[in-house]
Amino acid sequence: MERIKIHFAYDGTDFAGYQVQLEKRTVQLVIEQALAKIHRQDIKVFTSGRTDSGVHAIDQVIHFNTPLTLDCSAWRNALQTLLPIDIQIKHVEKVDESFHARKSAKEKIYRYQIINQREYDLFKRMYEWHVIKPINIDQVKIAAKRIEGTHDFTAFSASKSNVKGDKTRTIHAIDVLEEFGRIVIEVRGDGFLTHMVRIIVGTLVEIGIGRRDQSCIDRAFATLDRQVVGLTAPSHGLYLWKVVY
């Protein structure tokens, strides 16, 4: 039995998220269907983490165990042939049995893309959030620093989150970049709750346009109240950028 690690990308537009759901097209479903055709039996895959409906991935990671002895290039070719055009296999390698796509991850990096101008970009409307009101980048950067560090992020998670128990997470860094009317917010951390990155981004944007005060972040950590922070940013601007092992 061999363990295979795969790095792949996907356009989340037409997926109902990563995880298998009843009667819905998901990333996990189509990958497991492709593996079932290769193996002539069901094969379970393990991921670094789930993504929501509409969220994209530049470098998602899975692993699975297989009784087959194909080389890495053969795995890549076989899977890419069977997968739809909105999933792209980037790299395949054989790993030790101790490797686990989720448990072995040291850090995840997400990027959120915003276009901040009056007119939206027709051809990127499913890949970035269009915000018309001017965003004060200096205010966003100040707020981002207040979020960094180890905190209980209950206020920054979906009210219907399926995470039980401790919601303490560590955000290693939040970087805010601006160029030609576009803003990229990069969030690096050891793990994320449901909608956590999107709520962080929504809060930063609301602070940037003057809708919320900087102090809402400290209140959120003190009260753990979801209502204290900003909206959940749209899913289509979010990318799982990289998983660090």
C-alpha positions as CSV (number, residue, x, y, z in Angstrom):
1,M,0.0,0.0,0.0
2,E,1.4,3.4,-1.0
3,R,0.4,6.9,0.2
4,I,0.0,9.5,-2.5
5,K,0.1,13.3,-1.9
6,I,-1.4,15.6,-4.5
7,H,-1.2,19.4,-4.9
8,F,-4.0,20.7,-7.1
9,A,-5.9,23.9,-8.0
10,Y,-9.6,24.5,-8.7
11,D,-11.9,27.2,-9.8
12,G,-14.6,27.1,-7.2
13,T,-17.3,28.9,-9.2
14,D,-19.3,25.8,-10.1
15,F,-18.6,23.8,-7.0
16,A,-20.7,23.6,-3.9
17,G,-17.6,23.7,-1.8
18,Y,-15.0,21.0,-1.2
19,Q,-16.8,18.4,1.0
20,V,-19.1,15.8,-0.4
21,Q,-22.8,16.9,-0.1
22,L,-26.0,15.1,-1.0
23,E,-26.9,15.7,-4.7
24,K,-24.4,18.6,-5.1
25,R,-21.2,18.9,-7.2
26,T,-18.2,19.2,-4.9
27,V,-14.4,19.0,-5.3
28,Q,-14.1,15.9,-3.1
29,L,-16.9,14.1,-5.0
30,V,-15.4,14.5,-8.5
31,I,-11.9,13.5,-7.3
32,E,-13.2,10.4,-5.5
33,Q,-15.2,9.5,-8.6
34,A,-12.0,9.8,-10.7
35,L,-10.1,7.6,-8.3
36,A,-12.9,5.1,-8.2
37,K,-12.7,4.7,-12.0
38,I,-8.9,4.1,-11.7
39,H,-9.2,1.6,-8.9
40,R,-12.5,0.1,-9.7
41,Q,-13.4,0.6,-6.1
42,D,-14.1,3.5,-3.7
43,I,-11.0,5.4,-2.5
44,K,-11.2,7.9,0.4
45,V,-9.2,11.1,0.1
46,F,-8.1,13.3,3.0
47,T,-7.7,17.1,2.5
48,S,-5.7,19.9,4.2
49,G,-9.1,21.6,4.9
50,R,-12.5,22.3,3.4
51,T,-13.4,25.3,1.3
52,D,-16.8,26.9,1.0
53,S,-19.0,27.1,-2.1
54,G,-17.5,29.5,-4.6
55,V,-14.0,29.6,-2.9
56,H,-11.1,28.9,-5.2
57,A,-7.8,27.1,-4.5
58,I,-4.3,27.8,-6.0
59,D,-2.6,25.0,-4.0
60,Q,-4.9,22.6,-2.2
61,V,-3.5,19.3,-0.9
62,I,-5.0,15.8,-0.5
63,H,-3.6,12.4,0.3
64,F,-5.0,8.9,-0.2
65,N,-3.8,5.3,0.2
66,T,-3.6,3.0,-2.9
67,P,-2.8,-0.6,-3.6
68,L,-1.6,0.5,-7.1
69,T,2.0,1.0,-8.0
70,L,1.9,3.8,-10.7
71,D,4.7,6.3,-10.9
72,C,3.9,10.0,-10.1
73,S,3.6,11.1,-13.7
74,A,1.2,8.3,-14.5
75,W,-1.0,9.3,-11.5
76,R,-1.0,12.9,-12.7
77,N,-1.9,12.0,-16.3
78,A,-4.6,9.5,-15.3
79,L,-6.3,11.9,-12.9
80,Q,-6.1,14.9,-15.1
81,T,-7.7,12.9,-18.0
82,L,-10.6,12.0,-15.8
83,L,-11.1,15.2,-13.9
84,P,-13.2,18.2,-15.2
85,I,-11.5,21.3,-16.7
86,D,-12.0,23.3,-13.5
87,I,-9.6,21.1,-11.5
88,Q,-5.9,21.1,-12.3
89,I,-3.4,18.6,-10.9
90,K,-0.2,20.4,-10.2
91,H,2.1,18.0,-8.4
92,V,2.0,14.3,-7.3
93,E,4.5,12.6,-4.9
94,K,4.7,9.5,-2.8
95,V,5.0,10.1,0.9
96,D,5.6,8.3,4.1
97,E,2.6,6.8,6.0
98,S,3.2,9.4,8.7
99,F,2.1,12.2,6.4
100,H,-1.5,13.5,6.7
101,A,-2.8,16.3,4.5
102,R,-4.5,18.1,7.4
103,K,-2.7,17.0,10.6
104,S,0.8,17.5,9.1
105,A,0.1,21.1,7.9
106,K,2.0,23.8,9.8
107,E,0.4,26.8,8.2
108,K,-2.3,27.8,5.7
109,I,-2.2,30.9,3.5
110,Y,-5.3,32.5,2.1
111,R,-5.6,35.5,-0.2
112,Y,-8.6,37.6,-0.7
113,Q,-8.9,39.8,-3.8
114,I,-10.8,43.1,-3.9
115,I,-11.4,45.6,-6.7
116,N,-11.9,49.0,-5.2
117,Q,-13.3,51.3,-7.9
118,R,-16.7,52.4,-9.3
119,E,-16.8,50.0,-12.2
120,Y,-16.4,46.3,-11.8
121,D,-14.3,44.1,-14.1
122,L,-16.7,42.1,-16.1
123,F,-14.3,39.2,-16.7
124,K,-13.1,39.0,-13.1
125,R,-16.5,39.4,-11.4
126,M,-16.4,35.8,-10.1
127,Y,-12.9,36.1,-8.8
128,E,-12.8,39.3,-6.8
129,W,-15.1,41.3,-4.6
130,H,-16.2,44.6,-6.1
131,V,-16.3,47.4,-3.4
132,I,-17.3,50.8,-4.6
133,K,-16.7,53.0,-1.5
134,P,-13.0,54.1,-1.2
135,I,-11.1,51.9,1.3
136,N,-8.6,53.6,3.6
137,I,-5.6,51.2,3.3
138,D,-3.8,52.7,6.3
139,Q,-6.9,51.9,8.5
140,V,-7.1,48.4,7.2
141,K,-3.4,47.8,7.9
142,I,-3.8,49.1,11.5
143,A,-6.8,46.8,12.0
144,A,-5.1,43.8,10.6
145,K,-2.3,44.1,13.2
146,R,-4.9,44.0,15.9
147,I,-6.2,40.7,14.6
148,E,-2.8,39.0,14.4
149,G,-1.7,36.7,17.2
150,T,-3.4,34.0,19.3
151,H,-7.0,34.6,20.2
152,D,-10.4,33.0,20.6
153,F,-11.9,33.6,17.2
154,T,-15.5,32.7,18.1
155,A,-16.7,36.1,16.9
156,F,-15.0,35.6,13.6
157,S,-16.6,32.3,12.8
158,A,-20.0,31.4,11.3
159,S,-22.8,31.2,13.8
160,K,-23.6,27.7,12.5
161,S,-20.0,26.6,12.6
162,N,-19.6,22.8,13.0
163,V,-16.4,23.3,15.1
164,K,-16.9,22.1,18.6
165,G,-14.9,23.1,21.6
166,D,-11.9,25.4,21.6
167,K,-11.9,28.1,18.9
168,T,-8.5,29.5,19.7
169,R,-6.4,30.0,16.6
170,T,-3.1,31.8,15.8
171,I,-2.9,34.3,12.9
172,H,0.8,34.6,12.1
173,A,0.4,37.6,9.8
174,I,-2.1,39.6,7.8
175,D,-0.6,41.5,4.9
176,V,-2.5,44.2,2.9
177,L,-1.3,45.0,-0.6
178,E,-2.7,47.6,-3.1
179,E,-1.9,48.2,-6.7
180,F,-3.9,49.8,-9.5
181,G,-7.3,49.8,-7.7
182,R,-7.0,46.3,-6.5
183,I,-6.4,45.2,-2.9
184,V,-5.1,41.8,-1.8
185,I,-5.4,40.7,1.8
186,E,-3.2,37.7,2.7
187,V,-3.9,35.9,5.9
188,R,-1.5,33.3,7.3
189,G,-2.4,31.1,10.2
190,D,-2.2,27.7,11.9
191,G,-5.9,26.9,11.2
192,F,-9.2,28.5,10.4
193,L,-12.8,28.3,11.5
194,T,-15.8,28.3,9.2
195,H,-16.0,31.6,7.3
196,M,-13.2,33.0,9.5
197,V,-11.1,34.5,6.7
198,R,-14.2,35.9,5.0
199,I,-15.3,37.5,8.3
200,I,-11.9,39.0,8.9
201,V,-11.9,40.5,5.4
202,G,-15.4,41.8,5.8
203,T,-14.5,43.4,9.1
204,L,-11.3,45.0,7.6
205,V,-13.2,46.4,4.7
206,E,-16.0,47.9,6.9
207,I,-13.3,49.5,9.0
208,G,-11.6,50.8,5.8
209,I,-14.7,52.4,4.5
210,G,-15.5,53.9,7.9
211,R,-18.5,51.8,8.7
212,R,-16.9,50.3,11.8
213,D,-14.4,51.6,14.4
214,Q,-11.0,49.9,15.1
215,S,-12.2,49.1,18.6
216,C,-14.7,46.5,17.3
217,I,-11.8,44.0,17.0
218,D,-10.9,44.3,20.7
219,R,-14.6,44.1,21.7
220,A,-15.0,41.0,19.5
221,F,-12.2,39.2,21.3
222,A,-13.5,40.3,24.7
223,T,-17.2,39.4,24.1
224,L,-16.9,36.6,21.5
225,D,-20.0,38.2,19.9
226,R,-20.4,37.7,16.1
227,Q,-22.5,40.8,15.8
228,V,-19.7,43.1,16.9
229,V,-17.6,42.5,13.7
230,G,-18.3,42.9,10.0
231,L,-20.1,41.1,7.3
232,T,-19.0,37.9,5.7
233,A,-17.1,38.8,2.5
234,P,-18.4,37.0,-0.6
235,S,-16.8,33.6,-1.2
236,H,-15.7,34.2,-4.8
237,G,-12.9,36.6,-3.8
238,L,-11.2,34.0,-1.6
239,Y,-8.4,31.7,-2.6
240,L,-6.6,29.0,-0.6
241,W,-3.2,30.1,-1.7
242,K,-0.8,27.6,-0.1
243,V,-0.5,24.9,2.5
244,V,2.8,24.8,4.3
245,Y,4.3,21.5,5.7
